[in-house]
Amino acid sequence: LIPYGEGAGYYDRRPTLAVKAPGSGTNSAVNLDGFFGLHPSLAGFKDLYSSGKLAAVAATGSIDPTRSHFDAMRFMEQGVPGNKSLQTGWLGRHLEMTSAASDSPVRAVGFGSLLPTSLRSSPDFTALALESIDSYQLEGNDSYLPDIRANLQTNYHTASPVTPMENQARLVLQTIDLLQSLSGVDYVPANGAKYPDSGFGMALKQVAQLIKAGVGLEVACVDLGDWDTHENQGTIGGWFGENLKELGDGILALSKDLGSFMDTTTVVTMSEFGRRVEENASRGTDHGHGNVMFVAGGGVQ
């Protein structure tokens, strides 16, 4: 989000990294409101903004002074800056305290090998860590899988579970059955949507698939890393610009793919660090508190 309206307060402090004001030629910002503009890699967001389905929330960020990515990510996802004793995430607590629309095993999904901190909660509610829809299955020789499953069902009494372990076993098998009923490989995005050819794009595509399948998904978390631009930031045509294009293209594809489902979906972007206004001697920017969040969907005011 380019504060070109700041004039010298922005351009004098980023002599090589600033984005040109709207109307200043190639790679200039896309005007939003006469003060803020969009980075050219996010030009596609302008239509969402003009239609009232996207808001940019400026001056967001953590109040905690840490410069540790680990701590900052933890505080952001837990929603309690500075508290290292809390073990649950803000989304996990929310879901645990609210009524589920169904007893779906995919009520909350974090894409990746580990569950995001934001989805962690007490043992009474379990979110799902999912690398891909197709990979969530029992592994082994196909000829033995029916026997393996039968043994699991017998050993863990999944027909009538009593203990927490038995309930988890039944949940695992239910999740396998549900996800195997969806063919991630055969899914074709709607409305000509084209996701980035990356793990981020694949995750967003599967989020869309789960939403449209009506399987009870309420929350999904997807990560896009590699934004720590201390050196050679590459605002235009470089590191930062390419990352931003992947982010923008992914969200635009999700919006196009979901179609009318976007009216009941909210997309939120968040990051543990903003960057300082001044560029450094390495043509990068260091950690700062100031940041921006984008919010997209039918519920945007």
N, C-alpha and C positions, 0 to 999 in steps of 0.2 A: 504494500500500500504506500504509494509515493506521495509524501507531503510537499508537493512542488510549490504550494502556496506559501511555504515558509521562506521562499526566496533564498537569500544569502545564508540564513540560518541552517539550511539544508545543503545547498550547493557549495558553499565555502568550506564545509566540514567533510564533504566527500568529493574532492576534486576529480578523482578518477573513477569513482564507483557510483556516482549519482545517476539517476535516470532522467533524461531530458523532459522538460515540461511538455504537455500535450501540444501538438501542432508544430513541434520543433524538428520535424524530419523523421528519418528512419529510426526505429527503436525508441521513440518517445513514449511517454506514459499515455494511457487511455483515460481521458477525463471522466470523473464521476460526478463531482459536485462543485467544481470551480476551485477547490483547494486540494483535495486528494485525487490521485489517479491510480490506475492499475499498472503494474509492471507489464510490458508488452507480452511476456509469456503467459499472462493471465487475461489476454484480450477477450477470450471467449466468455469470461465472467460478466462482461458488460451487458450482454443480453439478459442474463439472470438478474443482474442488478436492476436493469430498466423495467423488468417485468415484476419487480417486487419480491423476487424469490431468493435474493442474496443480500446479506448485510455484512459490512466490514466493521468489526468492533475494535476501535483503536485504544491505545494506552492500556492494554491488558498485560498481565505478567505477575510473577511472584514477588512478594514483598520480602522474601527471605534473602539474606546477603550471600548465601553460599555460591561458590563458583564451581562446585562439583556437579557434573552432569548426573551422576548417580543419585545424589541427594535431591537435586532440582526436579528430576523426573519423578522420583518417589513422592515429593511434596505435591507436585502438580496432580499426580494421579490419585493420591490419597485425599487431596482437597484440604490438607491441614499443614500449611508451611511451618517448618521448624520442628514438627513433632516426629521423632524417630521411633516412638514406642507403638504407634498405631500400626496394625497389621492388615487393615481392610482398605479398599478403595472406595471412592465416592459413588461410582456406579454400582458396585457390589452392594453397598449399604442401601442405596436407593431401591434396588431390585429386591433385596431381602425384606424391606419394609413395605413393599407395595404388592398388591394382589396380581398374580399372573393371569394373563388372558387365557392361558391353557397350561397344561402340565408338560409342555414340550421340553425335550431334553436340549433343544437349541434355543432356549430363551435368550441366552447371552453367549456370544462367541467372540473369542479373541483369536485373530489369525496369526499363527506362528507356533513355534514349538513349546513356548511357555505362556502361561496365562498372564495377561497384562495386570499390573498392580491395580489399576482402576477397577477391575472386575473381581478382585478378591473379596471374600466375605467370610462369615462364620460357616461351619460345616452344614448348617441348615439350608444353605443355598449354594449350588455348584454351577459355575460357568464352565464353558467348554473351550479348551485350547485346540485349535484346528489348523493343521498345515494345509490341507485341501480336503474337499468333499470326498474325492475318490480314494484318498489314502487312509481314511478312517475305517479300518476293517481288521479282522483277524488275519494274521499272516501265517503262511505255511503252505505245505503241499495241498493243492485243491482237493485231492482225494481224501485227505484226512480232516479237512475243516469241519464237515458235519459232525464227526465224532468229537472233535475238540469243543465245538459249541455245545453239544449234548452233555459233555462232561462238566463244562462250566455251569450249565443250567442246573445240573444235578448237585454238584458240589456246593453251589452258592444258593440253592433253593430259590431260584429266581421266579418260580411260579407263585410263591407266597413268602416273600422275604420278611425277615423279622429284624435282623441286626443291621447296623449302618453299612457294614461291608456287603451284606447281601443286597441291600437296596442299591448300592453303588454298582454292583455287578449287573443287576437288572437294568439300571440306567445305561450302562455301557452297551449292552446288547440292543436296547431300544434305540439308542443313538446310531449304532451300526445299521440297523434295519432302516431307520429313517433316511440316513444319508445315502445308503446304497440304492434307495428308491429314486434318488435324484442323480442323473447322469451329468456330472460336471463336464465331461469331455464333449457331450453332445449339445450342451447349452448354446443357443444362438442369441446374442444380445438383440434387443428390439430397436426399431427406428434407426438402423444403421450405425448404432453406437460402436465406437472402436476404442477399446481400452489399451493403455500402454502395454507394450510387450515386456512386462517385468513382474516380479513378485507382487508389487503394489497393485498393478493393474489386474492381475489374476485374482487377488484377494477381493478387490472391489467388485469384480464380475461375479464372484461367488456370493458376495453379500446381496447383490441384486437378485441372483437366482433364489436364494433363501427367502428373500422378501416376497418375491412374486409367487413362490411355491406355497405361501400361506402356512408355513410349518410352525408358526409361533415365535419367530425371531423378534425380539424387542430391542436388543442392543448389539452392535458389532463394533469391534475395535481393530483398526488397521494401522500399522506403523510405516513410516517412510523416513529413513534415516539419512545420515551423511550431510548434515547442514552446518557443521562446526567450521565456519569459514574464516578462520584466523588469518589465512594466507591465500593470496590469489583468488579472491572471492569470485571474480568472473560474473559480475552483475548481468552483463549482456553477452550471450554466446559462450559463457564459461560454466564453471561448476554450479554456482547459484542459479543462473538462468536456466540451465538444463534441469536441475532438480525442480525448480518452480514449474517448468513446462510439464514435467511428469505429474506433479500434483494437480495442476489445472486440468490437464487432459483427462486424468483419471476421474476427477469429480464431475467434469462435463459429460464424460461417457456414462457415468453412473446416473446422472440426472436424465440424460436422453434415454437410456435403457429402461429406467423405471417408469417413465411417462407419467401417467396419472397416479402411480404409487408414490411419486415424489410429493404429492399433496399431503401425505400422512407420514412423511419421512423428514427427519432433521439431520443434516450433516454439519459437524462442528470440526474445525481444524484447531489444533492447539500444539504449543511447543514449550519445552521447559525453559528456554532462554530466548530473549530478544537479542538484538545486537546494539552496540553503542552507535551513537550518531557519527562520531568521528571515525574515519578510516585510519588504520594504523600504517606503519612504515612498510609493511609487507603486502600492502594493497588488499588488506582484509579488514574485518571488523571483529572486535572482541565482545565478550559476553556483556549483555546489558539487561536491564529490567523491562524497558519498554518493548511492547510486542503488539501484534494484531491477531485477532481470531476472525475467521470467516464462518458465517452461519448461513446455510442454504436450505431451502425446502419450503413447503406450503405454509408452515407456521411462522415464517419470518414477519416481523412487524417493521 
